[in-house]
């Protein structure tokens, strides 16, 4: 899976990610994605809260308030969620240039408000 490979690539460069707790979090993260790819017109939402807890949700798609989303699981390992977001935001080779542009645009809209 692309998410797992990206996290492993970033974590392999730093000994801070070689402990047992991070390894256990990676195993749990892999379980979330053992169902294969997300079909077209469906959505996979990754949410990171202020404490770094990652929530993974799967939805029917669309912008309806009750879009039929289900929680696949949560991970409290802050380092894992940080590496996942850095995959979209940091460095020369990001997972999705479009996603990075949209995230930056949203942040700029927020901070530019009076």
C-alpha positions in Angstrom: 0.0 0.0 0.0 1.2 3.5 -0.8 0.5 4.9 2.6 2.5 2.2 4.3 5.5 2.5 1.9 5.6 6.3 2.3 5.6 6.1 6.1 8.3 3.4 6.1 10.4 5.4 3.7 10.3 8.5 6.0 10.6 6.5 9.3 13.6 4.5 8.0 15.7 7.6 8.0 15.4 8.2 11.8 16.1 6.0 14.8 13.3 7.7 16.7 10.9 5.4 14.8 12.6 2.1 15.6 10.9 1.4 18.9 8.3 -1.3 19.7 5.4 1.2 20.1 5.9 2.6 16.6 6.2 -0.9 15.1 2.9 -1.9 16.8 1.2 1.2 15.4 2.4 0.4 11.9 0.9 -3.1 12.2 -2.4 -1.7 13.3 -2.3 0.9 10.5 -1.8 -1.9 7.9 -4.9 -3.7 9.2 -7.0 -0.6 8.3 -6.0 -1.0 4.6 -6.1 -4.7 4.1 -9.3 -4.4 2.0 -7.6 -3.1 -1.1 -8.2 0.1 -3.0 -10.9 2.6 -2.4 -13.4 2.3 -5.3 -14.2 5.4 -7.5 -16.8 7.8 -6.1 -16.0 6.5 -2.6 -13.9 8.4 -0.1 -11.3 7.7 2.5 -10.9 10.4 5.1 -7.8 10.8 7.3 -8.3 13.1 10.2 -5.6 14.1 12.7 -6.6 15.8 15.9 -4.7 18.2 18.1 -3.0 15.3 20.0 -1.9 13.6 16.8 -4.5 10.8 16.9 -5.3 9.6 13.5 -8.9 8.6 12.6 -9.5 6.7 9.3 -13.0 6.9 7.9 -14.6 5.3 4.8 -17.5 6.9 3.1 -20.0 6.7 0.3 -18.7 9.9 -1.2 -20.4 13.2 -1.9 -20.8 16.3 0.2 -24.0 15.2 2.1 -23.8 15.9 5.8 -24.8 12.3 6.5 -22.8 10.6 3.7 -22.7 7.2 5.4 -19.2 7.3 6.7 -17.9 4.6 9.0 -15.0 4.7 11.3 -12.4 2.1 10.3 -10.3 2.8 13.3 -8.1 5.3 15.2 -4.4 5.3 16.1 -3.0 7.3 18.9 0.6 7.2 17.7 1.4 10.8 16.9 4.5 10.0 15.0 2.7 7.8 12.5 0.0 10.4 11.7 2.7 13.1 11.4 4.7 11.1 8.9 1.5 10.4 6.9 0.7 14.1 6.6 4.3 14.9 5.8 3.9 12.6 2.9 1.3 15.0 1.4 3.0 18.3 2.4 6.7 18.0 2.7 9.6 17.6 0.4 10.1 17.5 -3.4 8.2 14.3 -4.0 4.8 14.4 -2.4 2.1 11.8 -2.7 -0.3 14.3 -4.4 0.7 17.7 -5.7 -3.0 18.5 -6.0 -3.7 17.6 -2.4 -0.8 19.7 -1.2 -2.0 22.7 -3.2 -5.6 22.3 -1.8 -4.3 22.0 1.8 -2.1 25.0 1.4 -4.9 27.0 -0.2 -7.3 26.1 2.7 -4.7 27.1 5.3 -4.0 30.4 3.6 -7.8 31.1 3.4 -8.0 30.5 7.1 -5.0 32.6 8.2 -5.8 35.5 5.9 -9.2 36.1 7.5 -9.4 39.3 9.6 
